[in-house]
Amino acid sequence: MNQPTIVVIIPAFNEENSVGKVIRDIPAELVQEIIVVNNNSNDQTAIEASRAGATVLDEPVQGYGRACLRGIAYAKQRQPTPDIVVFLDADYSDFPAEMPRVIAPIQEQTADLVIGSRALGNRQRGSMTPQQLFGNWLATWLLRWLYGVRFTDLGPFRAIRFDTLLALNMQDKTYGWTVEMQLKAAKLRCKTTEVPVSYRKRIGHSKISGTIKGTILAGYKILTTIFKYW
């Protein structure tokens, strides 16, 4: 795949202090468009994203999956349509400069979906909570047991061929988004792989793992999504 068209989709909810850093760290020579989906923020997220050079879309109904779906709908309408879509979080916990590593297996035509694995990479101490680590372990163990696919992480930093993404017919609108993508790729026998990525403490307070309610809701949704498609 020579010089693919690459777009980046970044869901963002109240990330005014970090979203600009994420955008500016993305290798500009690799991507044709950076799409930030402003997911019902009540701060300056949209302004900071636009100032950093991103296309800003609004998704007023909150939900990580909803924001991703909004970005995909936009990508379907752009000309040319992308060859590869990269997903990143807006909290600056990922290292956008590692994008060449994440897209390389797709460019080399050895993978349709690439997960940036924090478990395999250099993870800053305290960047993931104990409940996140346990949840990742349990979810990936269930994926191996039920779907026969080996992953070490449900990491948000990932790349996927756009035609593969459309074939997955993604549906989840909240916390089950990442695991839905991985299990559907397994069911469709897509070529999947992981690459190690670095991970650091996020800027600001996590809306999911930073609260008991968020942790419980996310864990419940991930588990129910795994069993829903089995």
Backbone hydrogen bonds, N-H to C=O, Kabsch-Sander energy under -0.5 kcal/mol:
donor,donor_aa,acceptor,acceptor_aa,energy
6,I,4,P,-0.6
7,V,84,I,-2.0
8,V,33,E,-2.2
9,I,86,V,-3.0
10,I,8,V,-0.5
10,I,35,I,-3.0
12,A,37,V,-2.5
18,S,15,E,-1.3
19,V,15,E,-2.7
22,V,18,S,-2.1
23,I,19,V,-2.3
24,R,20,G,-2.4
25,D,21,K,-1.4
26,I,22,V,-0.7
26,I,23,I,-1.0
28,A,26,I,-0.6
30,L,27,P,-1.8
31,V,27,P,-0.9
32,Q,6,I,-3.0
33,E,6,I,-1.1
35,I,8,V,-3.6
35,I,33,E,-0.5
36,V,34,I,-0.6
36,V,55,T,-2.9
37,V,10,I,-2.1
37,V,35,I,-0.6
38,N,36,V,-0.8
38,N,57,L,-3.3
39,N,12,A,-3.3
39,N,37,V,-0.9
40,N,38,N,-1.3
48,E,44,Q,-2.7
49,A,45,T,-2.5
50,S,46,A,-2.3
51,R,47,I,-2.4
52,A,48,E,-1.5
53,G,50,S,-1.3
54,A,49,A,-2.3
55,T,34,I,-3.1
56,V,54,A,-0.5
57,L,36,V,-2.7
57,L,55,T,-0.5
59,E,38,N,-2.5
62,Q,60,P,-0.6
66,R,173,K,-1.9
67,A,63,G,-2.3
68,C,64,Y,-2.1
69,L,65,G,-2.7
70,R,66,R,-2.2
71,G,67,A,-1.9
72,I,68,C,-2.2
73,A,69,L,-2.4
74,Y,70,R,-1.7
75,A,71,G,-2.2
76,K,72,I,-2.1
77,Q,73,A,-0.8
77,Q,74,Y,-0.9
78,R,74,Y,-1.0
83,D,5,T,-2.8
84,I,5,T,-2.1
85,V,160,I,-2.7
86,V,7,V,-2.4
87,F,158,R,-2.9
88,L,9,I,-1.8
90,A,11,P,-0.6
98,E,95,F,-2.5
99,M,96,P,-1.9
101,R,98,E,-0.9
102,V,98,E,-1.3
103,I,99,M,-2.3
104,A,100,P,-1.3
106,I,103,I,-0.8
107,Q,103,I,-2.2
108,E,104,A,-2.5
109,Q,106,I,-1.4
110,T,105,P,-2.8
111,A,105,P,-1.1
112,D,191,K,-3.4
113,L,191,K,-1.9
114,V,159,A,-3.1
115,I,193,T,-2.3
116,G,114,V,-0.5
116,G,157,F,-2.6
117,S,115,I,-0.9
117,S,195,V,-3.0
118,R,116,G,-0.6
121,G,117,S,-0.8
123,R,121,G,-0.9
124,Q,122,N,-0.6
124,Q,199,Y,-3.1
127,S,124,Q,-2.2
133,L,129,T,-2.3
134,F,130,P,-2.4
135,G,131,Q,-2.4
136,N,132,Q,-2.6
137,W,133,L,-2.1
138,L,134,F,-2.8
139,A,135,G,-2.7
140,T,136,N,-2.6
141,W,137,W,-2.0
142,L,138,L,-2.4
143,L,139,A,-2.2
144,R,140,T,-1.9
145,W,141,W,-2.4
146,L,142,L,-3.2
147,Y,143,L,-2.0
148,G,144,R,-0.9
149,V,143,L,-1.1
151,F,149,V,-0.7
158,R,87,F,-1.6
158,R,156,P,-0.9
159,A,114,V,-2.3
160,I,85,V,-2.1
161,R,112,D,-2.5
162,F,83,D,-2.4
165,L,161,R,-2.4
166,L,162,F,-2.2
167,A,163,D,-1.7
168,L,164,T,-1.5
169,N,165,L,-0.6
169,N,166,L,-1.0
170,M,165,L,-0.5
177,W,174,T,-0.9
180,E,176,G,-2.3
181,M,177,W,-2.0
182,Q,178,T,-1.7
183,L,179,V,-2.6
184,K,180,E,-2.4
185,A,181,M,-1.9
186,A,182,Q,-1.6
187,K,183,L,-2.4
188,L,184,K,-2.2
189,R,186,A,-1.3
190,C,185,A,-2.8
192,T,190,C,-0.6
193,T,113,L,-1.8
195,V,115,I,-2.1
197,V,117,S,-2.1
199,Y,122,N,-2.2
200,R,93,S,-2.1
203,I,91,D,-2.6
204,G,202,R,-0.5
211,T,208,I,-1.4
215,T,211,T,-2.2
216,I,212,I,-2.4
217,L,213,K,-2.6
218,A,214,G,-2.5
219,G,215,T,-2.5
220,Y,216,I,-2.5
221,K,217,L,-2.4
222,I,218,A,-2.5
223,L,219,G,-2.2
224,T,220,Y,-2.6
225,T,221,K,-2.0
226,I,222,I,-2.0
227,F,223,L,-1.9
228,K,224,T,-1.9
229,Y,225,T,-1.2
230,W,227,F,-0.8
